[in-house]
Amino acid sequence: FWIGVSFEMPLVMMLLARLKVLTAGQLARGWRHATVLIAIVAAAVTPTVDPVNMGLVMLPLLGLYVISIVLAALVGRN
């Protein structure tokens, strides 16, 4: 369930960018903090303590963070 909820991140970020709460620049500048937060979420969501499983969850979430930056930039242009 939580993995599915976490995959809604680009939509939430796009909505926040449309509401002018954040910008693509803020997301791009905060990538280090986001990486640590994504690692913590991936560790909490995975059912085992295996770092490989955590990595399998973390990599798509990092990709979704990059997609969030792109979507925020597209929404911010309008």
KATA-V524514 format. One record per residue. N is the residue number from 1. NEAR is the number of other ideal C-beta (glycine too) atoms within 8 Angstrom. D_CENTER is the distance of its C-alpha to the mean C-alpha in Angstrom with 1 decimal. Layout:
N | NEAR | D_CENTER
N | NEAR | D_CENTER
//
This chain:
1 | 4 | 16.3
2 | 7 | 13.3
3 | 8 | 11.7
4 | 7 | 12.4
5 | 7 | 11.1
6 | 11 | 7.6
7 | 9 | 7.9
8 | 8 | 8.6
9 | 11 | 5.3
10 | 10 | 6.7
11 | 7 | 9.9
12 | 8 | 9.4
13 | 14 | 8.2
14 | 12 | 11.1
15 | 8 | 13.4
16 | 10 | 12.9
17 | 15 | 13.7
18 | 7 | 16.6
19 | 6 | 17.8
20 | 4 | 17.8
21 | 5 | 15.9
22 | 8 | 13.6
23 | 8 | 14.0
24 | 11 | 12.5
25 | 6 | 14.5
26 | 8 | 13.1
27 | 15 | 9.5
28 | 8 | 11.3
29 | 6 | 13.5
30 | 8 | 11.0
31 | 9 | 9.3
32 | 6 | 11.6
33 | 7 | 10.8
34 | 10 | 7.0
35 | 9 | 8.4
36 | 8 | 10.8
37 | 8 | 8.9
38 | 12 | 6.9
39 | 10 | 10.5
40 | 8 | 12.0
41 | 10 | 10.2
42 | 13 | 11.0
43 | 8 | 14.5
44 | 7 | 15.0
45 | 9 | 14.1
46 | 11 | 16.2
47 | 3 | 19.8
48 | 5 | 21.4
49 | 3 | 21.5
50 | 7 | 21.5
51 | 6 | 19.1
52 | 6 | 19.2
53 | 10 | 17.7
54 | 12 | 14.9
55 | 9 | 14.3
56 | 9 | 14.5
57 | 12 | 11.5
58 | 11 | 9.6
59 | 8 | 10.2
60 | 9 | 8.9
61 | 14 | 5.4
62 | 10 | 5.9
63 | 8 | 7.5
64 | 12 | 5.3
65 | 13 | 3.5
66 | 8 | 7.3
67 | 9 | 8.2
68 | 13 | 6.7
69 | 12 | 8.9
70 | 9 | 11.7
71 | 12 | 11.8
72 | 16 | 12.0
73 | 9 | 14.7
74 | 8 | 16.5
75 | 10 | 16.6
76 | 9 | 17.7
77 | 5 | 20.5
78 | 4 | 22.3
//
